Amino acid sequence: MSNERAKILIVDDDAMNRVVLSDLLSDEYDIIEAKDGDEAIGILETTAKDITLVLLDMIMPGRDGLGVLEVMNEKGWIKGTPVVMISAETSTPQVERAFSLGVTDFIYRPFDQMVVQNRVRNTIGLYLKQMQLSELVTDKIYERTRNSDMLISILSHIVEFRNGESGQHVLHIKKITDILLRALLKRTKEYKITEEEIGTIATASSMHDIGKITIPDEILNKPGKLTKEEFDIMKQHSMNGAKMLDAIQFFKNEPLMKFAYDICRWHHERWDGRGYPDGLKGDEIPISAQVVSVADVYDALTSERCYKKAFSHEKALEMIRNNECGVFNPLLLECLGDVADTLPKELNDQRTSKLSDADFEKIARSIFESTENDTENIIYEQYLTEHKKSQFFASLQHGVTFEYTYEPSMLKLHARNAKALSFPTTMAEPENNSEFWTIFGRENWDEFAKLLHDPQLNNDSFSFNSEMLVKGKKCPCKIKVQQCWNRRDPENPELISVYGCVEFFK
């Protein structure tokens, strides 16, 4: 704690009054004097932040006490510096005016030593407590907001990576949701959405697909059409996500989480009742989920995915209006029409946010507080693994990225790179696939497998030089690899997957 004494500015045109007040207070406080209002303002111009309290005479020639208060309000000094007014004036209009300008208390002449000292001491003490409380509340609000943003970034970032999307989908959904809600407010007050709630709903929209981390990769990233059985599994993501959010203790009672739950669970419901998981119809569907459903479909149509090319803005609007992606609230379709001309430009302005490893670790731990619940710990470990994976791939500049899982045995290559090299994008049980051995070579694999299971390399990236067959020609390359281990049994860690990048030498 600082030993620096509080500073009091005494403003009075009567020199004797300044001397008396200074004698009464100088044992506890450092005193600064001003003989009139203009001199006081000059002092405050340069030292307002250092002044703990102003004792201000109400009646002075030239600029009086009320005039000084008006300037303190204009400059914003009154918010940081309490003022006790000195006066023999007791007229109600003058006193009311002083209080309306922010005066904290009054001291009347002739001065009483005990009254002066106690009122000054109490005013300073009260002000300091208010400032401490204000700072505490501000810090808490900042921390919660910051943590909330990081939480959203974590959840959405993981889904983006596993779903093979462009890295902008979540940001697009957030922006479109915000735009559509504002258009909706212009058209109707029926849904009772406040201006303040728009931002909360838009932020919550970032978690609409968090349940997809529970869907197997071979279904999530299948390039072709899903079978009925696969689609039934895919549809589970909305309810799975809602259950995950409901289990999170962090922000449990926040409006953000209420909106996020509604959106996560019901953004695949449709106006005619033919959506999932609950078959809600019309306005049985929360408006937040209705808006996100439109945003989600529009961005899905206009984005390239592993199973389709991007449609144009105009074609996407046509498909949505023709109910080719399900039936939507007619009012929301009108809102989409209202913003259609500006939507592409708005989305092009979006930029991906970044999250540090330290921040990720902090918030990820706060999501799952229990150390006893195996399910929560597994999900927590998955968060960390997926984040580490995304950071690895983000650090790469070029090459063919890949991932290999042991259970099930599956090798996946980035669709675009694989196509350019005439490689398959997915190989089930590659060790039993002749095409895999043609590309990679058994000798190369034996060397690779030996490195993978070297305990000295656990949890570390490593690289080695090799060669692969590309379009019938052997090409030298460098393979960078990162291992993922299940360490729930420290004595017997289990290698569950590897991922990495193949860089060909020019």
C-alpha positions, 0 to 999 in steps of 0.5 A: 500500500502506498504511504503517499498522503492524500492531497486536498485542494482548498479553493477560497477567495478569503486567505484567512479561511484557507489558513484556518482550513489548512491548519485543521487538515495539514496534519493528515493531508497535503494541502494545495491552495487556490485563491479563486475559481480560475486558479483552481481550474488551472491546478485541476488541469494539470493535477486533477488525478492527484487531487483526493478532495476539493474544498470549494467555496461557493461564493467567490468573485469572478468564477464562483464555486458553481462555475468551477463545478460546471467546468469539473463536469464538462472535463469529467473531473467530478467523476474522479474527485469528490467536492465538499462545498464551503458556504455560509449560504443555505438557500435551497436553490443554490444548495440544490444546484450544487448537489445536481452538479455532483457535490458530495457534502457541505461545510458551513462557516464558521468552521467547527474543527470536529465537523470539518475533520470528520466530514473530510475524513468520511468523504475521502473514506467513502470515495475510496471504498466506492472506487475500490468497489468500482474497480473490483466490479469492472475487473470482474466484468472484464474478466467474465467478458474476456473469459466468455470470448475465450470460451466461445473461441475455444468451442468454435475453433475446435468445431471449425477444425474438425469439420474441415471448414474454412476457419470463417464459418463461425465468424460468418454465423455471428455476423449474419445473426447480428445483421438479421436480428437488427433487420428483424427489430426494424420490422417488428417488436413481436419477439421482444428482443432488446438491443443489448440481447442482439450481441449476446445472441450473436455471440452465442451463435458461435456455439451452434455446432459444438456438438459436432465434436462428438460425431466421428470424423468419417461421418463429419467429413465424408465427401459424399452423401451420408447414408440414412444411418450416418445422417441419424448419427450426424443429427445427434450433434444438436442434442449432444451440444445442448447437453454439453452446454447444460453440463458446463458450470462456467457461466451457468446462469448467464443469458449467454448460456441460455441463448447458446443452449437454445441455439445449439439444440434447435437451430435445425428445427424448421418452421413447418415442423420437419426439423430435428431433434424435437420437431418444433413448429413455427414460433415454438422454436426460439427466435434466436435458433430461428435466426441462426438456422437461416444464417447457418444455411446461407453460409453453408450454401455460399461456402466450399465444403469437402462434399460440395462447391460453393453456390453464389450469393444469388443462388443461395438466396434463391434456394432458401426462398424456394424452401430447398433447405427447409422451410423458414419463418417468412418474416425472417426471409423478408429480413434476409431480403432486406440485407441481401445487397450488403451481406457479401460485403459485410462477411468479407470484412470478417477476420479470424480471432486468435487465442493464446495457448495460455488463455486456452489452457486457463479457460479450458480448465474452468469449463470442466471443474470436476476431477472425478467425472471421467466423461468431463475429463475425456472431453477436456482432454479432447479440447486440449488435443484438438487445440494443439492439433489446430495450432500445429496445422496453423503453423504450416505454410504448404504441403499435404496435411494428414491425420491417422487414427488407430481406432478406427484405422483411418488415414485422411488427407486434406481434400484439396491437396490430395486431389492435386496429387491424385491421392485418395482423401480417405483410406480405411485400414490403409495397412491393408490397402495396396494403393497406400503401399504403392504411394508410401512404400513398406520400407518407409513405413517401417522407419516411420512406425519405429519413430512413432513408437519411440518413447523418447518422442512422446508428445513431441513433433518430429520429422524425417526425410522420405519419398513418395510415389506421386503420379507414378514418379518418386518424389523426395519429401520431408514428413513432419509429425505430431503424436497424440497419446492417451495418458490416463494410464501413465505407465502404459500410454496409448498412441491414439493418432498422429497428424502431420504434413508432407512437404515435397522438395522442389 
